[in-house]
């Protein structure tokens, strides 16, 4: 059992939904999992069983004791609790959550516990919330940070839970978890890193890491998002989706993200941040600097030379923004720079 749990712990967090059914079928959890065979094989099996029953009436054999039920197996071995989180029966999933007596030691099992917070059975969600409140405060910061790129986005993707996800927010709001997450975003090169940073903006403790991410993150999209938040002095994140009309006559509408916004305590001047972003090696970040001037989020004393620098940029998107700045000089009521 220890070897099985070790192999499951090595799985990445984003495979928890795909792996849940495979784990239940592979472990034979539930009596209906044992008859996953072709119809012809089942017919032959029941035919042989019928003949054996006839022979037993003629030559009866001693009855062997019945195999232990899943409830008895779970009560006898507490290590089965993490495996029984994937049981097809809601009674067994709830019982397994009550038997969990340790914090998740891997991102996969943390995601498994989060999946039970979004379970389709309300009683299982209640048991998962009690288990999370009991064990998640003890989870390691690096384990939570490794699961954050997947679990932070599940808040708006999973729809069954109502308030159970607040227990996960208490974990991701910890300063040690956000510090480990910032280090992961700074050095990472693959995965939805910018989306993870956007979801992490709901926690104010991430603000202290934004300047470091803007200057040192290896992923350009992470640097661009960090610069945009620092220059504008605002952080926004997606809290759901809402419908907006395209044409009411033809009943055409579409879903758009619903955002929440909060202010960021900015230490560096916006003009200095714009100049830093304009010197970045990625065009995505340099566009943030040009967009900040277009939105009049700061004033530069050497605006003309700065726009001339952008006009010579190798990116056509940056040059088009510089052309707009040349054709639209700043007005008198342009926003003044604030520290």
N, C-alpha and C positions, 0 to 999 in steps of 0.2 A: 504493500500500500504506500509506503514511503517513496518507493521508486516511481510509482504512478503519479503521486502528487508532485514530485519533483519535475517530471516531464511536463505535467500540465502547467506548472508554475513558469516554465520556460516559454510558454506561448505568449505572443504579444496581446495587449489588451483589446485591440480592435477586432480580434477573432472570437470574442466571447459569444456573440450571437450565433455565428456559423458553427462554432464548436459545441454548443450546448446540446443540440440534437445528436451529434455524432458521439459525444461522451455518453449520453443516456443509452444510445443503442449499443455502443461498444461495451459498456459495463453491464448490459442486461438489466437496467433499472426498470422495474415494472414487469408484471407477468406478460403483458402484450408485446414486450420487446423480444421475447424468445421465439415468436412465430413469424419472423421476417424472412420467410423462405418462399420460393415459387409455388404456385398453386398445385402443380403436378406433384411436387415433392410432398406437400401437405396431404394430398389425397392418398398417396402411397403410405404416408406415416399413419394416417387414421385407419387405413385398411389393415395394416399390420397390428395396430393397437386393438382393433375389433377382434382379430383372430386370437390375440393373446388373451383377451378377456374371456373368450369362449374356452380356451384351454385352462384358464384359472378356475373356471367353474368345475371342470372335471378334476384337475389336480391343483387345489388351492395352495398358495405359497404364503409364507409368513409376511405380514405387512411391515414394510420398513418405516421408520419414523419420518414424519414430514420434514421437508427442508425449512429452515428458519425463515420467517418473513422479513421484509425489508425493515419493518419497525424493530424487530428483535436484533437484526444486524446493526442497525444504527445505535440502539441502546447498548450493545455490547462493545462497540468500537467507536470511540469519539472521532477518530481520524477520518471516518467515512462522512463526516458532516460536510466538508468542502466538496466531496464528490456528489453528495446527495442534494447539493444546491441545484443540480441539473436534473433532478428526478422529475418524471412526468406528473407525479401526483403532488398536488398542492399541499396535502397533509404532510407528506414527507419533506417537502421543501421548508415548510414552516417549522417542523420538528428539527430539521438540520440547522436552521438558523438559531434555534434555541440552544443547540448543542455546541455551536461555535464558541470557543473559549480563548481565542487568540486573534491578534490583529492580522490582516492579510500581509503576507510576506513577499508578494509579487504583484506586479501591475495586473496580471490576468485575474487573480483571485479578488483583487480590489474591484475590477470591472465586473466580476461575477456577483459580488455583493451589491454593486450598484444596479446590476440587471434585476436583481430581486427587489430592489426598491421600486422598480418599474414593472413589477410582476402583474399579470392579469387577474390575480386573485387578491382581493383587498386584505384578507387575513395574512397572506404571505407578505404583503407590503408592510403591514403593521409589525410583523415579526422581524422583517429586515430593518425597519427603522430602529427598533429596540436593539438589535444586534449592532447596527452602525453606531448608535449613540454610546454603546458599551465598548466597542473595540476600535473604532476609527480614530479617536483621539490618540491612540498609541501607535498608529501606523508610521512607518519610517518616512521621512521627508522625501528621500530619493524614490521610494516606491510610489508615493503619491504624485511626484513630479513626472515620473515616467508614464503614468496613466492619464495625466492631465490632458495631453493633446487629443485624446479620444473622448474622455468623460466630460470635459468642459463643453464640447459641442453637443453631447447627448441631452443636455438640459432642455434644449428647444426641439430636438429631434424625437425624443421619446415623449409620448402624450398621455400615458396612463397615470403617472404620478401627479400629485397635486402640490404637496408641501414636503414630500419625502426627500426631494433633491436639496433642500436647505441643509440637511445633514452633511452632504458632500461639500457644500459651500464652506462650511465651518472648517473642513480639512484644507481646502485649497486657499483659504484666506490666511492660513498660518504663515508667519514671516519666513520660517525655515523652508516651507514648501515652495513659496514664491521665489526665495533665493535660489533653490535648486532648479526651479523651472526657468528662471532667468539665465542661469548658467547653461541649461540645456538649449534654450533659444539662441544664446550667443554663439554656441559652437555647432549647432545643428545645421545640416544642409539639405535634408530631405523631410518630407512630410508637410502637413498643414501648419507650419510654424507661425505664419502671420495670422491665420485664423485662431490659433491657440492664444496668441498675444491679444487679439481683439476680445476674446472671451474672458481673458484674465484681467481686462481693464475694469471689470466690475469690482475688483478688490483694490483698495487704495494703497496697500503696501507695495504694489508693483511700480508705483510712481518713482520710487528711489532708484529703480534699475533702468528707467527709460533712457537716460543719457548714455549709460554704458551700452545699452542695446543699439542706440542710434549710431554710436561711433565704432563699435567693435563687432556687431553681429555679422556673421558670414553670409547670411541670407539677405539679399537686397530688399525683399518685401518686408522683412522685419525691421530693417533700418528705416525704410520709408514710412512705415506706420508709426514708429517711435518718434521720428522727426515731425511728422504731421501732428501728433498729439502735443509734443513739446512746443511747437511753434504756435499752434492755435490756443494752447492752454486748456484744452478740453479733451476728454476721453469719452468715447461712445462704444456701446456694445449692443448686440442683437438680443432682444428678450422675447422675440416671437415674430409672427407674421400677421399682416392684416390686408384686407382687400381694398383695392383702389379702383375706381371706375376708369375705363378707357372710353367707352361710349355707352351711355345709359339707354339710348334708343334701341340698340342691338344687344343690350345686356352683355356687354363685353367688359370684363374686369380681369385683374391679375393680382397676385399676391406680392407684396413688397415687405421687406424687413421692417420691423418695428424696433426703434432704437431708444435707449436710455442714455443720458449724458450727465456727466459731472465735471466739475472744474479741477484742474491740476495746478498745484502750487509750483509755478515756474521759477527756477533759480537763475537760469541763464537768459540773457536778452534774446528776444526773437530775431533781431537783426543778425546777431552772431550765429544763431542756429541756422538761419537762412543761408549765410555765407558758407557754413560748414557743409550743408546739404548740397549746395551748388558745386562743391569741389568733389563730391562723391564719385566713385568710379562707375556707378550704375546709373543709367538714364532714369530708372524708376524713382530714385531718390532725388535726382536733379529736377525732375518734374515737380516734386513736392515744393522745392524752393521757388520755382516759377509760379506755381499755383498760389503760394502764400502771398506773393506780391500782387497777383491778380485779385485775390480776395481782400487786399488791403489790410492784411493782418499785422503788418509792420511797415515802417518807413526806413529807407536806407539813405544816408547822406550822400553816398556815391552811386546813386541809382542808375545814372546814365552809363557809367563804366561797367556796372554790374550787368545791365541789360545787353550791352555790347558783348560782354563775355558769353552770355547765353546765346546771342545770335550766331556765334562761331561754334556752338556745340555740335558734336557729330551726330546727335540724335535729332531727327526731324520733328519729333513731338516737342522737344525742348525749344527748338528754333521757332516753331509755330507759336508757342506761348510768349517767347521774347518778341516776336513780331506784334502780337496783341498788346504787349506792354508799350511798344514804341508808338502804336496808333492810339493808345489810351493813356495819356499822361495822368499822374495822380491829381486828384482834385484837392481843394483847400481843406475839405472836411475829412481827409484821410486819417485813418486811425493812427494815433501816436504809439510808439513802442513803449512797452511796459516791461519792467524787470521780471 
